[in-house]
Amino acid sequence: MTKVNLIANGPLIVVGEHTVTYPDGSSEVKVTRASYCRCGKSSNLPFCDGRHKGE
């Protein structure tokens, strides 16, 4: 089962196997866990790099 957790003022965390499809059509399978940026400040989009903490 895949779980999606929303962190207040932080990232969206997906736990469990899931596929990320990028705008160029390429895709990547994440097997365990990934944190996705919701603020748009990450230098590693779509993944969170913790820049939201500077707010």
Secondary structure, 3 states (H helix, E strand, C coil): CCEEEECCCCCEEEECCEEEECCCCCEEEECCEEEECCCCCCCCCCECCCHHHHC
